[in-house]
Amino acid sequence: TGTTTNPTPDAKAKELQTIVVTGSHIRRVDIETANPVFTIGRQQISESGKLTLGDLINQLPANTGASSNPTVNNGGGAGGSYVSLRGLGTARTLVLVDGHRIANNDLNAIPSNMVERVEVLTDGASAVYGSDAIAGVVNFILRKNFQGAEFSTNYGISDHSDGARRGFDFTVGQTTDKGSLIAGIDYNKFDGISFLRPIAIMRSTPQI
């Protein structure tokens, strides 16, 4: 008579290494928990009243130092708006769109109406993204599954009848079983402020 033996399972379970996906949620390999990521959602972008992404990012406390804004006439630059996290310069702040690098870091080149949310990592991430992410990372997540079209206009002027602004934005998207496509255009024009405008001086009365 023959005898048969049942195979015994391996008593020691194999331990799998941790896999961290970088880009979509801006996480680093050497940290188990998420880094301090500040998120600006779609509703916050709409309610902020900012016409461009440059104006939106310039309001962040972490954006300091050598960032340029096209509304500052004597600030230099080529009419673009760039981000400088922690005052370390625009060359040390990485700008991503859906986790991918872009050739032009001008924030105003991205129509604000196409953005679903903005993820701002104010911690250094050079170990993952390279030396251009020493100051941090700004990741713009575009709107997904957008169907239809949106159009809006804006206009404003100061109490002194100068500094007028006007613009419009148009966004169109199509979603199918194979994927989605979104495109947009954003136009804004800002007039200057006259140097002949009278300077208003406000005085406060001390309370006793």
Backbone as CSV, one residue per row, in Angstrom:
resi,resn,N_x,N_y,N_z,CA_x,CA_y,CA_z,C_x,C_y,C_z
1,THR,0.836,-1.193,0.000,0.000,0.000,0.000,0.872,1.244,0.000
2,GLY,0.393,2.274,-0.713,1.135,3.530,-0.768,0.529,4.565,0.169
3,THR,1.335,5.476,0.591,0.882,6.555,1.477,1.048,7.880,0.748
4,THR,0.131,8.796,1.011,0.186,10.137,0.421,0.268,11.164,1.533
5,THR,0.948,12.236,1.272,1.083,13.324,2.256,0.533,14.603,1.651
6,ASN,-0.212,15.326,2.438,-0.747,16.604,1.985,0.311,17.688,2.124
7,PRO,0.433,18.551,1.130,1.423,19.625,1.240,1.038,20.595,2.352
8,THR,2.018,20.984,3.142,1.779,21.910,4.254,2.095,23.326,3.799
9,PRO,1.248,24.254,4.124,1.520,25.646,3.721,2.726,26.196,4.461
10,ASP,3.336,27.160,3.849,4.503,27.792,4.458,4.083,28.495,5.740
11,ALA,4.764,28.155,6.826,4.380,28.709,8.120,4.673,30.195,8.214
12,LYS,5.680,30.671,7.488,6.064,32.073,7.563,5.432,32.851,6.410
13,ALA,4.634,33.836,6.755,4.023,34.678,5.722,5.043,35.682,5.219
14,LYS,5.001,35.925,3.937,5.925,36.885,3.348,5.435,38.306,3.616
15,GLU,6.355,39.153,4.043,6.031,40.544,4.347,6.303,41.411,3.130
16,LEU,5.261,42.079,2.633,5.389,42.926,1.458,5.850,44.319,1.864
17,GLN,6.659,44.936,1.005,7.145,46.278,1.260,6.063,47.305,0.927
18,THR,6.143,48.439,1.603,5.175,49.512,1.377,5.418,50.178,0.028
19,ILE,4.345,50.371,-0.731,4.417,51.044,-2.024,3.662,52.362,-1.905
20,VAL,4.336,53.458,-2.187,3.748,54.787,-2.103,3.690,55.393,-3.492
21,VAL,2.499,55.805,-3.926,2.314,56.440,-5.227,2.474,57.943,-5.051
22,THR,3.381,58.532,-5.783,3.625,59.973,-5.680,2.994,60.693,-6.861
23,GLY,2.616,61.917,-6.624,2.098,62.743,-7.712,0.657,63.152,-7.481
24,SER,-0.243,62.185,-7.345,-1.649,62.539,-7.251,-1.999,63.163,-5.903
25,HIS,-1.402,62.661,-4.837,-1.671,63.211,-3.521,-0.416,63.778,-2.873
26,ILE,0.660,63.876,-3.618,1.916,64.464,-3.168,2.353,63.849,-1.846
27,ARG,2.856,62.623,-1.898,3.380,61.966,-0.714,4.815,61.551,-0.971
28,ARG,5.585,61.462,0.107,6.973,61.079,-0.016,7.147,59.627,0.370
29,VAL,8.246,59.033,-0.116,8.486,57.627,0.142,8.915,57.396,1.581
30,ASP,9.694,58.326,2.142,10.302,58.097,3.453,9.403,58.477,4.617
31,ILE,8.148,58.827,4.381,7.233,59.185,5.463,5.967,58.355,5.314
32,GLU,5.551,57.712,6.403,4.372,56.855,6.349,3.086,57.672,6.218
33,THR,3.005,58.771,6.954,1.790,59.579,6.914,1.917,60.683,5.872
34,ALA,0.785,61.314,5.581,0.786,62.373,4.565,1.506,63.606,5.089
35,ASN,2.188,64.292,4.198,2.854,65.543,4.536,1.811,66.641,4.744
36,PRO,2.215,67.761,5.341,1.253,68.866,5.516,0.838,69.464,4.182
37,VAL,-0.253,68.976,3.634,-0.747,69.420,2.332,-1.960,70.317,2.548
38,PHE,-1.872,71.531,2.045,-2.987,72.478,2.124,-3.781,72.389,0.833
39,THR,-5.082,72.134,0.938,-5.926,71.916,-0.232,-6.929,73.055,-0.385
40,ILE,-7.033,73.562,-1.614,-8.032,74.572,-1.959,-9.007,73.918,-2.929
41,GLY,-10.257,73.746,-2.516,-11.244,73.054,-3.324,-11.888,73.944,-4.371
42,ARG,-12.724,73.316,-5.200,-13.394,74.030,-6.283,-14.296,75.145,-5.750
43,GLN,-15.012,74.869,-4.672,-15.906,75.880,-4.117,-15.122,77.060,-3.559
44,GLN,-13.996,76.785,-2.921,-13.169,77.869,-2.390,-12.601,78.733,-3.512
45,ILE,-12.232,78.102,-4.617,-11.717,78.865,-5.755,-12.785,79.798,-6.305
46,SER,-14.015,79.293,-6.417,-15.104,80.108,-6.965,-15.484,81.245,-6.031
47,GLU,-15.483,80.973,-4.712,-15.913,81.975,-3.746,-14.811,82.955,-3.363
48,SER,-13.583,82.708,-3.790,-12.475,83.594,-3.422,-12.560,84.949,-4.121
49,GLY,-13.219,84.986,-5.277,-13.296,86.223,-6.039,-12.047,86.535,-6.831
50,LYS,-11.070,85.638,-6.817,-9.840,85.846,-7.565,-10.047,85.419,-9.013
51,LEU,-9.600,86.268,-9.934,-9.823,85.999,-11.350,-8.791,85.057,-11.929
52,THR,-7.608,84.991,-11.343,-6.535,84.145,-11.867,-5.977,83.282,-10.747
53,LEU,-5.301,82.198,-11.144,-4.660,81.338,-10.155,-3.498,82.047,-9.481
54,GLY,-2.867,82.963,-10.204,-1.785,83.724,-9.604,-2.264,84.551,-8.426
55,ASP,-3.410,85.216,-8.580,-3.973,85.992,-7.474,-4.386,85.089,-6.323
56,LEU,-4.858,83.887,-6.640,-5.282,82.947,-5.602,-4.095,82.466,-4.777
57,ILE,-3.020,82.056,-5.446,-1.853,81.525,-4.743,-1.120,82.624,-3.988
58,ASN,-1.150,83.845,-4.504,-0.461,84.947,-3.828,-1.056,85.261,-2.466
59,GLN,-2.258,84.781,-2.176,-2.878,85.010,-0.877,-2.429,84.007,0.172
60,LEU,-1.724,82.959,-0.229,-1.286,81.947,0.726,-0.152,82.483,1.589
61,PRO,-0.184,82.243,2.897,0.917,82.705,3.757,2.257,82.082,3.390
62,ALA,2.248,80.870,2.836,3.503,80.199,2.495,4.155,80.778,1.253
63,ASN,3.404,81.535,0.457,3.952,82.112,-0.771,4.553,83.475,-0.447
64,THR,5.852,83.498,-0.236,6.547,84.730,0.128,7.842,84.823,-0.652
65,GLY,8.400,86.009,-0.674,9.713,86.178,-1.299,9.611,86.607,-2.738
66,ALA,10.456,86.012,-3.589,10.655,86.496,-4.958,9.623,85.952,-5.924
67,SER,8.346,86.051,-5.586,7.296,85.724,-6.541,6.871,87.001,-7.230
68,SER,6.463,86.900,-8.468,6.095,88.092,-9.231,4.621,88.063,-9.559
69,ASN,4.054,89.249,-9.689,2.638,89.410,-9.946,2.473,90.421,-11.067
70,PRO,1.733,90.096,-12.123,1.615,91.022,-13.249,0.894,92.310,-12.913
71,THR,0.158,92.361,-11.800,-0.542,93.585,-11.441,0.375,94.610,-10.798
72,VAL,1.596,94.220,-10.460,2.577,95.162,-9.926,3.379,95.709,-11.098
73,ASN,3.131,96.962,-11.464,3.730,97.518,-12.674,5.233,97.649,-12.578
74,ASN,5.747,97.924,-11.378,7.183,98.105,-11.232,7.866,96.890,-10.622
75,GLY,7.197,95.746,-10.661,7.759,94.559,-10.030,8.625,93.733,-10.937
76,GLY,8.786,94.131,-12.189,9.612,93.368,-13.110,8.893,92.134,-13.613
77,GLY,9.644,91.230,-14.222,9.049,90.025,-14.760,8.514,90.234,-16.155
78,ALA,7.978,89.192,-16.732,7.491,89.225,-18.104,5.975,89.157,-18.160
79,GLY,5.313,89.682,-17.149,3.864,89.659,-17.131,3.284,88.370,-16.619
80,GLY,4.112,87.480,-16.092,3.634,86.218,-15.558,3.474,86.281,-14.053
81,SER,2.939,85.216,-13.495,2.754,85.111,-12.055,3.318,83.772,-11.613
82,TYR,4.254,83.798,-10.678,4.969,82.596,-10.256,4.872,82.451,-8.746
83,VAL,5.127,81.248,-8.275,4.982,80.954,-6.858,6.355,80.694,-6.253
84,SER,6.542,81.225,-5.053,7.784,81.037,-4.304,7.418,80.641,-2.882
85,LEU,7.428,79.348,-2.608,7.072,78.866,-1.284,8.222,79.092,-0.308
86,ARG,7.880,79.527,0.872,8.822,79.747,1.981,9.936,80.722,1.627
87,GLY,9.728,81.545,0.604,10.702,82.558,0.251,11.991,82.024,-0.328
88,LEU,11.983,80.795,-0.841,13.196,80.184,-1.384,13.346,80.403,-2.879
89,GLY,12.425,81.116,-3.505,12.552,81.418,-4.921,11.686,80.534,-5.796
90,THR,11.362,81.059,-6.970,10.504,80.325,-7.901,11.195,79.108,-8.499
91,ALA,12.520,79.115,-8.580,13.248,77.987,-9.155,13.269,76.787,-8.220
92,ARG,12.914,76.981,-6.957,12.933,75.893,-5.980,11.529,75.457,-5.579
93,THR,10.526,75.943,-6.294,9.143,75.532,-6.069,8.637,74.827,-7.318
94,LEU,8.240,73.586,-7.172,7.805,72.779,-8.319,6.309,72.963,-8.546
95,VAL,5.928,73.211,-9.794,4.528,73.360,-10.183,4.139,72.162,-11.042
96,LEU,3.067,71.474,-10.652,2.583,70.296,-11.363,1.137,70.515,-11.799
97,VAL,0.757,69.827,-12.862,-0.637,69.755,-13.301,-1.012,68.283,-13.379
98,ASP,-1.934,67.863,-12.521,-2.301,66.450,-12.407,-1.084,65.576,-12.139
99,GLY,-0.146,66.086,-11.342,1.029,65.321,-10.972,2.128,65.301,-11.999
100,HIS,1.987,66.050,-13.095,2.995,66.072,-14.158,3.640,67.454,-14.225
101,ARG,4.922,67.467,-14.533,5.637,68.726,-14.684,5.147,69.464,-15.930
102,ILE,5.228,70.785,-15.867,4.869,71.612,-17.013,6.063,72.479,-17.378
103,ALA,6.138,72.832,-18.660,7.291,73.602,-19.134,7.224,75.047,-18.669
104,ASN,6.025,75.617,-18.650,5.848,77.016,-18.262,5.238,77.079,-16.870
105,ASN,5.965,77.667,-15.921,5.484,77.736,-14.545,4.599,78.945,-14.267
106,ASP,4.199,79.659,-15.311,3.312,80.805,-15.133,1.932,80.303,-14.710
107,LEU,1.507,80.672,-13.511,0.230,80.188,-13.002,-0.944,80.701,-13.815
108,ASN,-0.802,81.883,-14.402,-1.905,82.450,-15.169,-2.084,81.781,-16.524
109,ALA,-1.172,80.872,-16.889,-1.339,80.113,-18.126,-2.354,78.987,-17.967
110,ILE,-2.792,78.735,-16.735,-3.782,77.690,-16.457,-5.117,78.367,-16.165
111,PRO,-6.155,78.169,-16.974,-7.458,78.774,-16.684,-7.994,78.296,-15.342
112,SER,-8.365,79.218,-14.492,-8.800,78.856,-13.141,-10.082,78.038,-13.143
113,ASN,-10.933,78.207,-14.153,-12.193,77.476,-14.192,-12.007,76.000,-14.533
114,MET,-10.809,75.622,-15.003,-10.539,74.223,-15.315,-10.024,73.438,-14.111
115,VAL,-9.724,74.117,-13.018,-9.081,73.489,-11.868,-10.130,73.011,-10.872
116,GLU,-10.014,71.743,-10.472,-10.904,71.171,-9.464,-10.423,71.503,-8.054
117,ARG,-9.127,71.391,-7.825,-8.557,71.733,-6.523,-7.063,71.989,-6.680
118,VAL,-6.487,72.607,-5.664,-5.059,72.903,-5.634,-4.476,72.281,-4.377
119,GLU,-3.425,71.493,-4.536,-2.735,70.880,-3.408,-1.380,71.560,-3.247
120,VAL,-1.145,72.126,-2.073,0.091,72.855,-1.802,0.858,72.117,-0.716
121,LEU,2.026,71.629,-1.066,2.909,70.952,-0.123,3.994,71.934,0.281
122,THR,3.971,72.376,1.527,4.917,73.388,1.996,6.141,72.776,2.654
123,ASP,6.391,71.504,2.394,7.573,70.828,2.916,8.450,70.416,1.749
124,GLY,9.749,70.340,1.958,10.657,69.947,0.894,10.387,68.540,0.403
125,ALA,10.422,68.364,-0.913,10.180,67.051,-1.513,11.220,66.748,-2.571
126,SER,12.452,67.193,-2.335,13.508,66.981,-3.326,13.880,65.517,-3.464
127,ALA,13.627,64.695,-2.430,13.954,63.276,-2.517,13.105,62.563,-3.555
128,VAL,11.921,63.102,-3.835,11.014,62.482,-4.802,11.046,63.207,-6.136
129,TYR,10.992,64.544,-6.108,10.819,65.322,-7.331,12.092,65.989,-7.836
130,GLY,13.144,66.012,-7.045,14.376,66.643,-7.495,14.625,67.973,-6.811
131,SER,15.707,68.630,-7.226,16.145,69.853,-6.560,15.194,71.024,-6.760
132,ASP,14.334,70.979,-7.775,13.398,72.085,-7.980,12.198,72.011,-7.049
133,ALA,12.177,71.058,-6.114,11.090,70.945,-5.141,11.609,71.114,-3.715
134,ILE,12.709,71.841,-3.554,13.265,72.053,-2.218,12.292,72.839,-1.345
135,ALA,11.668,73.857,-1.914,10.736,74.685,-1.140,9.381,74.019,-0.970
136,GLY,8.966,73.205,-1.922,7.667,72.566,-1.860,7.098,72.322,-3.244
137,VAL,5.848,71.897,-3.280,5.189,71.523,-4.531,3.786,72.119,-4.555
138,VAL,3.389,72.628,-5.710,2.019,73.084,-5.941,1.450,72.241,-7.072
139,ASN,0.404,71.483,-6.773,-0.174,70.546,-7.729,-1.599,70.991,-8.066
140,PHE,-1.838,71.323,-9.331,-3.168,71.723,-9.793,-3.876,70.501,-10.371
141,ILE,-5.000,70.125,-9.769,-5.790,68.985,-10.222,-6.931,69.507,-11.087
142,LEU,-6.968,69.072,-12.349,-8.005,69.540,-13.266,-9.324,68.820,-13.018
143,ARG,-10.400,69.417,-13.467,-11.732,68.847,-13.295,-11.884,67.605,-14.159
144,LYS,-12.421,66.558,-13.558,-12.631,65.290,-14.252,-14.128,65.087,-14.512
145,ASN,-14.425,64.339,-15.571,-15.806,64.003,-15.927,-16.672,65.257,-16.084
146,PHE,-16.063,66.294,-16.647,-16.806,67.535,-16.894,-17.541,67.416,-18.220
147,GLN,-18.841,67.629,-18.181,-19.681,67.478,-19.362,-20.420,68.782,-19.629
148,GLY,-20.275,69.319,-20.846,-20.987,70.531,-21.202,-20.053,71.710,-21.360
149,ALA,-20.584,72.903,-21.096,-19.809,74.130,-21.278,-20.212,75.145,-20.220
150,GLU,-19.257,75.985,-19.842,-19.487,77.064,-18.892,-18.878,78.350,-19.441
151,PHE,-19.595,79.448,-19.260,-19.113,80.748,-19.722,-19.483,81.796,-18.683
152,SER,-18.538,82.662,-18.349,-18.805,83.722,-17.386,-17.984,84.953,-17.741
153,THR,-18.480,86.111,-17.347,-17.795,87.380,-17.581,-17.652,88.122,-16.259
154,ASN,-16.730,89.075,-16.230,-16.537,89.869,-15.029,-16.151,91.289,-15.422
155,TYR,-16.531,92.229,-14.581,-16.174,93.636,-14.803,-16.178,94.353,-13.462
156,GLY,-15.230,95.265,-13.303,-15.162,96.053,-12.081,-14.372,97.323,-12.309
157,ILE,-14.624,98.336,-11.467,-13.932,99.611,-11.576,-13.861,100.230,-10.184
158,SER,-12.846,101.047,-9.954,-12.651,101.645,-8.639,-13.600,102.822,-8.428
159,ASP,-13.636,103.332,-7.206,-14.471,104.488,-6.887,-13.972,105.762,-7.552
160,HIS,-12.718,105.752,-8.018,-12.152,106.925,-8.691,-12.235,106.810,-10.215
161,SER,-13.035,105.855,-10.689,-13.245,105.644,-12.131,-11.953,105.286,-12.862
162,ASP,-11.071,104.561,-12.205,-9.874,104.045,-12.869,-9.628,102.623,-12.366
163,GLY,-8.564,102.011,-12.864,-8.260,100.647,-12.456,-9.321,99.643,-12.853
164,ALA,-9.955,99.853,-13.998,-11.022,98.945,-14.431,-10.452,97.579,-14.790
165,ARG,-11.232,96.555,-14.562,-10.862,95.200,-14.958,-12.043,94.574,-15.690
166,ARG,-11.732,93.774,-16.674,-12.769,93.098,-17.456,-12.195,91.787,-17.960
167,GLY,-13.043,90.820,-18.133,-12.552,89.538,-18.620,-13.669,88.530,-18.775
168,PHE,-13.291,87.354,-19.238,-14.239,86.257,-19.412,-13.470,84.942,-19.342
169,ASP,-14.198,83.875,-19.090,-13.617,82.535,-19.160,-14.632,81.585,-19.768
170,PHE,-14.115,80.643,-20.523,-14.951,79.669,-21.228,-14.327,78.292,-21.051
171,THR,-15.134,77.340,-20.601,-14.670,75.974,-20.361,-15.630,75.005,-21.026
172,VAL,-15.098,74.016,-21.708,-15.902,73.003,-22.378,-15.289,71.637,-22.106
173,GLY,-16.144,70.637,-21.931,-15.657,69.297,-21.641,-16.546,68.228,-22.236
174,GLN,-15.956,67.075,-22.476,-16.679,65.934,-23.033,-16.194,64.668,-22.337
175,THR,-17.126,63.841,-21.891,-16.794,62.604,-21.193,-17.429,61.425,-21.920
176,THR,-16.620,60.404,-22.190,-17.092,59.178,-22.829,-16.601,57.980,-22.025
177,ASP,-16.928,56.785,-22.522,-16.467,55.571,-21.855,-14.958,55.409,-21.941
178,LYS,-14.345,56.031,-22.925,-12.902,55.888,-23.114,-12.090,56.943,-22.367
179,GLY,-12.742,57.954,-21.838,-12.006,58.985,-21.122,-12.745,60.309,-21.165
180,SER,-12.056,61.347,-20.760,-12.657,62.679,-20.715,-11.677,63.701,-21.267
181,LEU,-12.244,64.793,-21.768,-11.456,65.868,-22.353,-12.020,67.196,-21.865
182,ILE,-11.120,68.093,-21.466,-11.533,69.410,-21.005,-10.594,70.453,-21.589
183,ALA,-11.168,71.574,-21.983,-10.383,72.674,-22.545,-10.990,73.981,-22.062
184,GLY,-10.163,74.999,-21.980,-10.664,76.273,-21.492,-9.804,77.431,-21.920
185,ILE,-10.378,78.612,-21.852,-9.672,79.849,-22.146,-10.062,80.873,-21.088
186,ASP,-9.087,81.655,-20.675,-9.299,82.651,-19.626,-8.646,83.955,-20.064
187,TYR,-9.414,85.037,-20.088,-8.893,86.340,-20.522,-9.256,87.396,-19.490
188,ASN,-8.252,88.165,-19.063,-8.482,89.253,-18.121,-7.604,90.436,-18.500
189,LYS,-8.170,91.622,-18.394,-7.440,92.856,-18.685,-7.621,93.819,-17.515
190,PHE,-6.500,94.338,-17.034,-6.514,95.266,-15.909,-5.971,96.618,-16.365
191,ASP,-6.744,97.672,-16.171,-6.275,99.022,-16.480,-5.461,99.574,-15.314
192,GLY,-4.621,100.542,-15.623,-3.779,101.139,-14.601,-4.524,102.125,-13.718
193,ILE,-3.840,102.541,-12.672,-4.373,103.533,-11.742,-3.638,104.846,-11.965
194,SER,-4.367,105.930,-12.109,-3.775,107.227,-12.400,-2.941,107.729,-11.221
195,PHE,-1.752,108.259,-11.532,-0.904,108.809,-10.474,-1.416,110.159,-9.984
196,LEU,-2.399,110.727,-10.669,-3.009,111.987,-10.241,-4.119,111.772,-9.216
197,ARG,-4.398,110.524,-8.900,-5.452,110.245,-7.933,-5.073,110.833,-6.568
198,PRO,-5.989,111.527,-5.907,-5.675,112.072,-4.571,-5.471,110.956,-3.561
199,ILE,-4.525,111.175,-2.685,-4.198,110.186,-1.667,-5.068,110.441,-0.446
200,ALA,-5.787,109.422,-0.048,-6.652,109.546,1.125,-5.858,109.198,2.382
201,ILE,-5.963,110.050,3.392,-5.268,109.841,4.659,-6.312,109.591,5.736
202,MET,-6.151,108.473,6.417,-7.085,108.120,7.482,-6.391,108.322,8.827
203,ARG,-7.063,109.006,9.727,-6.531,109.237,11.061,-7.441,108.563,12.084
204,SER,-6.802,107.958,13.026,-7.564,107.285,14.073,-7.528,108.120,15.341
205,THR,-8.646,108.183,16.023,-8.742,108.935,17.272,-8.542,107.992,18.439
206,PRO,-7.551,108.258,19.292,-7.327,107.342,20.422,-8.502,107.350,21.380
207,GLN,-8.832,106.178,21.863,-9.922,106.036,22.817,-9.363,106.062,24.236
208,ILE,-10.021,106.805,25.107,-9.584,106.900,26.507,-10.534,106.079,27.372
